[in-house]
Amino acid sequence: MNRVLILGATSPIARALALRFASDGARLYLAARNADEARRVAEDVSTRAGVTALSGTFDASDFASHDEFVRHAASELGGLDGVVVCFGTLGDEDVAQTDPDEALATIHQNFTGAVSLITLAARHLEQQRSGFIIVIGSVAGERGRKKNYVYGSAKGALALFAQGLRGRLAASGVHVMTVKLGTVDTRMTWGREGALLTISPTKAADLIYGAYRKRAEVVYVPWFWRLIMGAVRLIPESRFKRLSF
């Protein structure tokens, strides 16, 4: 039975993933910034899947609290076999492009906070020489678009961090999977462009969980974003900087 910590558990994708893990008998610790919402999600998962799901809170930007948080979650679960990193925020990109404080807040919520928590969890998994880490990122990290380069740079850095971590932990039997999400129909993306390429959180969770079961290393969700971003990466910088998408 896997003992899994899900970070950012109140997001629609995280909720759907929690149900899939629980349906396979995993014991879950569902953590988010909002304690009441995390508890409601845990109760819903427990009821619908017939397993016990625990809940807790964390603050991605409160780095000093992360070590105790990870230790507590592992203790509550009776061990730790896997971590799913689902949290992140678009932030206010317009403000972030001219305000260093807003830019750093976006970076902390999408990159440095994740690095801190993943590093602590990875240390635990490496010592026991087993387990997995799923890092949910974004195709926005593939290139620096003028519309969202602060957010995109954080997601790009997170993917690079996960790639290096995957290499380091390979000899320890710990599997690291990077998910590069396209547009998913959530509150964070509501009203934005690309509706024709948008999928539901449930469908995204199905694809992520299927890739995890196959021990994929880097997966684009949905798959066609691999082709789209492959084409985007081929655009010369002299032309790319003039594009408005």
C-alpha positions as CSV (number, residue, x, y, z in Angstrom):
1,M,0.0,0.0,0.0
2,N,1.5,3.3,-1.1
3,R,1.6,6.2,1.4
4,V,1.3,9.3,-0.7
5,L,1.7,13.0,0.1
6,I,-0.2,15.3,-2.3
7,L,0.8,19.0,-2.1
8,G,-1.7,21.4,-3.4
9,A,-4.5,18.9,-2.8
10,T,-7.4,21.3,-3.3
11,S,-6.8,21.9,-7.0
12,P,-9.2,20.1,-9.3
13,I,-6.4,17.9,-10.8
14,A,-5.1,17.0,-7.3
15,R,-8.6,16.0,-6.2
16,A,-9.0,13.7,-9.1
17,L,-5.5,12.2,-8.7
18,A,-6.2,11.6,-5.0
19,L,-9.3,9.5,-5.9
20,R,-7.2,7.5,-8.3
21,F,-4.5,6.8,-5.8
22,A,-7.1,6.0,-3.1
23,S,-9.0,3.7,-5.4
24,D,-5.8,1.6,-5.7
25,G,-5.6,1.4,-2.0
26,A,-3.1,4.2,-1.3
27,R,-3.1,6.0,2.1
28,L,-3.1,9.7,1.5
29,Y,-2.0,12.9,3.2
30,L,-3.7,15.8,1.4
31,A,-2.1,19.1,2.1
32,A,-2.9,22.6,1.0
33,R,-2.8,26.2,2.2
34,N,-6.4,26.3,3.2
35,A,-6.9,23.9,6.2
36,D,-10.7,23.7,5.9
37,E,-10.7,23.0,2.2
38,A,-8.0,20.4,2.6
39,R,-10.1,18.7,5.3
40,R,-13.2,18.7,3.1
41,V,-11.3,17.2,0.2
42,A,-9.9,14.5,2.5
43,E,-13.3,13.7,3.8
44,D,-14.7,13.5,0.3
45,V,-12.0,11.1,-0.9
46,S,-12.4,9.0,2.2
47,T,-16.1,8.6,1.6
48,R,-15.9,8.0,-2.1
49,A,-12.9,5.6,-2.1
50,G,-13.5,3.9,1.2
51,V,-10.0,4.6,2.6
52,T,-8.7,7.0,5.2
53,A,-7.3,10.2,3.8
54,L,-5.6,12.6,6.2
55,S,-5.2,16.3,5.7
56,G,-2.8,19.1,6.7
57,T,-1.6,22.6,5.7
58,F,1.6,24.0,4.3
59,D,2.8,27.3,3.0
60,A,5.1,27.1,0.0
61,S,6.8,30.3,0.8
62,D,7.5,29.5,4.5
63,F,10.7,27.6,3.9
64,A,11.6,27.3,7.6
65,S,8.4,25.2,8.2
66,H,9.0,22.7,5.4
67,D,11.2,20.2,7.2
68,E,8.8,19.8,10.1
69,F,5.9,19.6,7.8
70,V,7.4,16.7,5.7
71,R,8.4,14.9,8.8
72,H,4.9,15.3,10.3
73,A,3.2,14.1,7.1
74,A,5.4,11.0,6.9
75,S,4.8,10.3,10.6
76,E,1.0,10.6,10.2
77,L,1.1,8.2,7.2
78,G,3.4,5.7,8.9
79,G,6.0,6.3,6.2
80,L,6.3,7.9,2.8
81,D,6.3,6.2,-0.6
82,G,5.5,9.0,-2.9
83,V,5.0,12.8,-3.3
84,V,2.8,14.6,-5.9
85,V,3.5,18.3,-6.4
86,C,0.3,19.9,-7.7
87,F,0.5,23.5,-6.3
88,G,1.3,26.6,-8.2
89,T,-0.3,29.9,-9.3
90,L,-0.3,32.1,-12.3
91,G,0.0,35.2,-10.1
92,D,-0.5,38.6,-11.5
93,E,1.8,38.5,-14.5
94,D,1.2,42.2,-15.5
95,V,2.3,43.4,-12.1
96,A,5.1,40.8,-11.8
97,Q,6.8,42.1,-14.9
98,T,7.4,45.5,-13.2
99,D,7.2,44.7,-9.5
100,P,10.1,42.6,-8.0
101,D,8.0,41.6,-5.0
102,E,5.2,40.2,-7.1
103,A,7.7,38.5,-9.4
104,L,9.4,36.8,-6.4
105,A,6.0,35.8,-5.0
106,T,5.2,34.0,-8.3
107,I,8.7,32.4,-8.3
108,H,8.3,31.2,-4.7
109,Q,4.8,29.7,-5.3
110,N,5.9,27.9,-8.5
111,F,9.6,27.1,-8.1
112,T,11.5,27.7,-4.9
113,G,8.7,26.5,-2.6
114,A,8.5,23.3,-4.6
115,V,12.3,22.9,-4.6
116,S,12.4,23.1,-0.8
117,L,9.6,20.5,-0.3
118,I,10.8,18.2,-3.0
119,T,14.4,18.2,-1.7
120,L,13.2,17.2,1.8
121,A,10.9,14.5,0.5
122,A,13.6,13.2,-1.9
123,R,16.1,12.9,0.9
124,H,13.6,10.6,2.7
125,L,12.9,8.5,-0.3
126,E,16.6,8.2,-1.3
127,Q,17.4,6.9,2.2
128,Q,14.8,4.1,1.9
129,R,15.9,3.5,-1.8
130,S,12.3,3.4,-3.1
131,G,9.4,5.6,-4.0
132,F,8.3,8.2,-6.5
133,I,7.9,11.9,-7.0
134,I,5.5,13.4,-9.5
135,V,6.1,17.0,-10.4
136,I,3.3,18.7,-12.3
137,G,4.6,21.6,-14.3
138,S,3.5,23.4,-17.4
139,V,4.2,23.8,-21.1
140,A,4.6,27.5,-20.3
141,G,8.1,26.6,-19.2
142,E,9.2,25.6,-22.7
143,R,9.9,29.1,-23.9
144,G,9.7,32.6,-22.5
145,R,6.6,34.1,-23.9
146,K,6.2,37.9,-23.5
147,K,2.7,37.4,-21.9
148,N,3.8,35.1,-19.1
149,Y,7.5,34.8,-18.8
150,V,7.7,35.2,-15.0
151,Y,5.3,32.3,-14.5
152,G,6.9,30.4,-17.4
153,S,10.4,30.8,-16.1
154,A,9.4,29.3,-12.8
155,K,7.9,26.3,-14.5
156,G,10.9,25.9,-16.8
157,A,13.2,26.0,-13.9
158,L,11.1,23.4,-12.1
159,A,11.3,21.0,-15.1
160,L,15.1,21.4,-15.2
161,F,15.3,20.8,-11.5
162,A,13.2,17.6,-11.8
163,Q,15.3,16.4,-14.7
164,G,18.5,16.6,-12.6
165,L,16.8,15.1,-9.6
166,R,15.6,12.2,-11.8
167,G,19.2,11.5,-12.8
168,R,20.5,11.7,-9.3
169,L,17.8,9.4,-7.8
170,A,17.9,6.8,-10.5
171,A,20.5,4.7,-8.8
172,S,18.4,4.8,-5.6
173,G,15.3,3.3,-7.2
174,V,13.3,6.5,-6.8
175,H,11.3,7.4,-9.8
176,V,10.8,11.1,-10.8
177,M,8.1,12.0,-13.3
178,T,7.7,15.4,-14.9
179,V,4.3,16.4,-16.2
180,K,4.1,19.2,-18.7
181,L,0.5,20.4,-18.6
182,G,-1.2,22.1,-21.4
183,T,-4.4,24.1,-20.8
184,V,-6.7,22.5,-18.2
185,D,-10.2,23.9,-17.4
186,T,-9.7,25.2,-13.9
187,R,-10.3,28.5,-12.1
188,M,-6.6,29.5,-12.8
189,T,-7.2,29.3,-16.6
190,W,-10.8,30.4,-16.9
191,G,-11.4,32.9,-19.6
192,R,-7.9,32.5,-21.2
193,E,-7.1,31.7,-24.8
194,G,-6.8,28.2,-26.2
195,A,-10.3,26.9,-25.4
196,L,-10.1,24.3,-28.2
197,L,-7.0,22.8,-26.7
198,T,-8.4,22.7,-23.1
199,I,-9.2,19.4,-21.3
200,S,-11.0,18.7,-18.0
201,P,-9.1,18.2,-14.7
202,T,-10.5,14.6,-14.6
203,K,-9.1,13.8,-18.0
204,A,-5.8,15.4,-17.1
205,A,-5.7,13.2,-13.9
206,D,-6.4,10.1,-15.9
207,L,-3.5,10.8,-18.2
208,I,-1.1,11.6,-15.4
209,Y,-2.0,8.5,-13.4
210,G,-1.7,6.3,-16.4
211,A,1.7,7.7,-17.1
212,Y,2.7,7.2,-13.5
213,R,1.6,3.6,-13.7
214,K,3.8,3.2,-16.8
215,R,6.8,4.9,-15.0
216,A,7.0,7.6,-17.7
217,E,9.7,10.2,-17.1
218,V,8.5,13.2,-19.0
219,V,4.9,13.3,-20.2
220,Y,2.9,16.1,-22.0
221,V,-0.7,16.2,-21.0
222,P,-2.5,15.9,-23.4
223,W,0.1,14.3,-25.7
224,F,-0.4,16.7,-28.6
225,W,1.4,19.4,-26.6
226,R,4.6,17.6,-27.3
227,L,4.1,18.3,-31.0
228,I,3.0,21.9,-30.4
229,M,5.9,22.8,-28.2
230,G,8.3,21.0,-30.5
231,A,7.2,23.3,-33.2
232,V,7.4,26.4,-30.9
233,R,10.9,25.6,-29.9
234,L,12.0,25.6,-33.6
235,I,10.8,29.2,-34.1
236,P,13.9,31.5,-34.3
237,E,14.3,34.0,-31.5
238,S,14.2,36.9,-34.0
239,R,10.7,35.9,-35.0
240,F,9.5,34.4,-31.6
241,K,10.0,37.8,-29.8
242,R,7.5,39.4,-32.2
243,L,4.7,36.9,-31.6
244,S,1.8,37.9,-29.5
245,F,0.5,34.5,-28.4
